[in-house]
Amino acid sequence: MAAQQLLLLPLLLAALLPNAAASPHVGAGMPWLSNGTASFSAGSNRRLMASGNEFYPAGGKGAWFSGVNSGEVVAWQVFKKGYNSVVLNPFNGQTQQLLGAEGIHSGSNAFCGAQTTSPNQDIFMVGGHTNAERYFRHYNHNTRTVKKYLMSSNRWYPGVGTLPDGKIITIGGVTKSGVGGWGATGKAQYNNPTYEIIEPYGPTFGGDQQDMREQLTTAFPMHEYAAPVVTPDGGLAVVSGKTLYKYKKTNNPFRFAKEFRYQDCPHPSRAYPQTGVNILLPLHYQDNYQRLVLMQAGGSAQEHANSQTPASKQAQFIELSAGKNAQWYGVNMPLGRVMSDAVHLCDGTILLVNGATQGVAGWGSTATKFRGRDRYNYNCQTKCGNTGDNFQYEPTIFDPVTGKFSAKGSLSMAARGRGYHSIALLMPDCRVMVGGSDVTNDHTAEFFYPPHLAAGPRPNIVWAPDAATWGQQLPVQFTTVDPVDRVILIRTGSATHSQGFDARALWLPFSVIGAGGLSVSMPPTRANAPPGMYYLILLSNKGVPSVSKIISLK
């Protein structure tokens, strides 16, 4: 595998034991969830955030990032003619300008849209900004070309996701850029309470559908960046603001139907500008990938938040697979943060990083002096954000098995504050790259080294196929010092505006085949792991991950 591939793709965790089901590390049960309790664990192995090379346009005026299976990262900023979009090699920090002066935008502004990726090195972008809200863009990294088409309606801050059959769904948003959040109160004419399913190769547009109108109207104006979650039955659970609905498949490949409404989340809305995060806990083969637990975290501590509102220290969990009677459980986190990012780590834990200790997302008019911990200074005069210089520098790690968060002070702080329009992506070598923050005019990236990377020698994937399909027994060749006892599959990242589109992680069963060989069982259905690019990672019995191998699941 090329060095650049090794850096960008997290690996699937594989084990040396004959049967991973006996592993004490990854029991399918989460007893802390049943009684709604969680606590803070004492941290150890503090690791510094290591400064990355400067690159453009990771700060600029907005940051969008998507990983591709070549092991590179495609990054772009707000549309303006100039050095706009790049391909980044995270191994050596080198960048290459992409697609000339207009970059990936192709002549119109993809700013404030949403995007996801395919198993074929495609990036699909929906929506945009300033008379470009109606565009669907298809970028292919193999050919370095981008094409754009008109969707059925305008969408600013839409949701997006990949369906089991490979189609793309885009949900909600507003029809006019900038009309969002509490500022859209009384402006229901700009609400887009529809969804559209797109066959991206062609493309074929299924037309605006009304089946989610009840939810998107109820949640308005706090409904931007609706988050669809594919469920084991091939349906969807959709988060929009405080609301959560379940939708079922129909015989029409471009339609869903409302099935039921879950209990609303008992927390102030985590939609823009009170931005929090949504992320699934890793799925497990011991439950046949049937148990889905959704985590929401951070955001603003109260509704109608403003620049002085404290960030929330709350996280809520709900077991989607429990049906319409599912209950939310709330727990305290050690640190509050608004506008954070959530990332699956290579050991199955979840990193919360970036954001601020108070305020809301968006551009503010108050001039602000920003001072990084590394003595970076920026005196902002316009579009300075709504947080002041109140960034949350310390990350937090959540362990889904124990229900514990890392203790305050147990993890090293970042060098730079990263607020509005910052990102976080898991790298192939299991570091996490954080970058951007346009309100501080930041053009740098930093890399976070999780503590488990220092816990012992790392397994090494010698060979694994580049592609796999559902239900396949995947051959893997590896070397290791310590026994490998887990395998995990993590979807490659695609992020903007605190949204990790299509984020998903799955523990996989395996068996040992001779010396240095594994047979890894891929998820049985498309609904368990929708088509896309995934990191295959092996974990030792000390919890140390290998560098990943990227797998195109198709």
Beta strands, then each sheet from edge to edge (+ up, - down):
strand 1: 39-41
strand 2: 49-51
strand 3: 64-67
strand 4: 73-76
strand 5: 85-88
strand 6: 95-97
strand 7: 114-117
strand 8: 122-126
strand 9: 135-140
strand 10: 145-150
strand 11: 159-162
strand 12: 168-171
strand 13: 195-199
strand 14: 204-205
strand 15: 227-230
strand 16: 236-240
strand 17: 243-249
strand 18: 256-261
strand 19: 276-280
strand 20: 283-284
strand 21: 293-298
strand 22: 314-319
strand 23: 328-332
strand 24: 341-344
strand 25: 350-353
strand 26: 368-371
strand 27: 377-380
strand 28: 396-399
strand 29: 404-406
strand 30: 422-426
strand 31: 432-436
strand 32: 445-448
strand 33: 460-463
strand 34: 467-468
strand 35: 473-479
strand 36: 484-491
strand 37: 494-496
strand 38: 499-500
strand 39: 505-507
strand 40: 510-512
strand 41: 517-521
strand 42: 532-540
strand 43: 549-553
sheet 1: 1+ 29+ 28- 25+ 24-
sheet 2: 2+ 32- 31+ 30-
sheet 3: 6+ 5- 4+ 3- 37+ 38-
sheet 4: 7+ 8- 9+ 10-
sheet 5: 11+ 12- 13+ 14-
sheet 6: 15+ 16- 17+ 18-
sheet 7: 19+ 21- 22+ 23-
sheet 8: 20+ 39+ 36- 42+ 43- 34-
sheet 9: 26+ 27-
sheet 10: 33+ 35- 41+ 40-
end
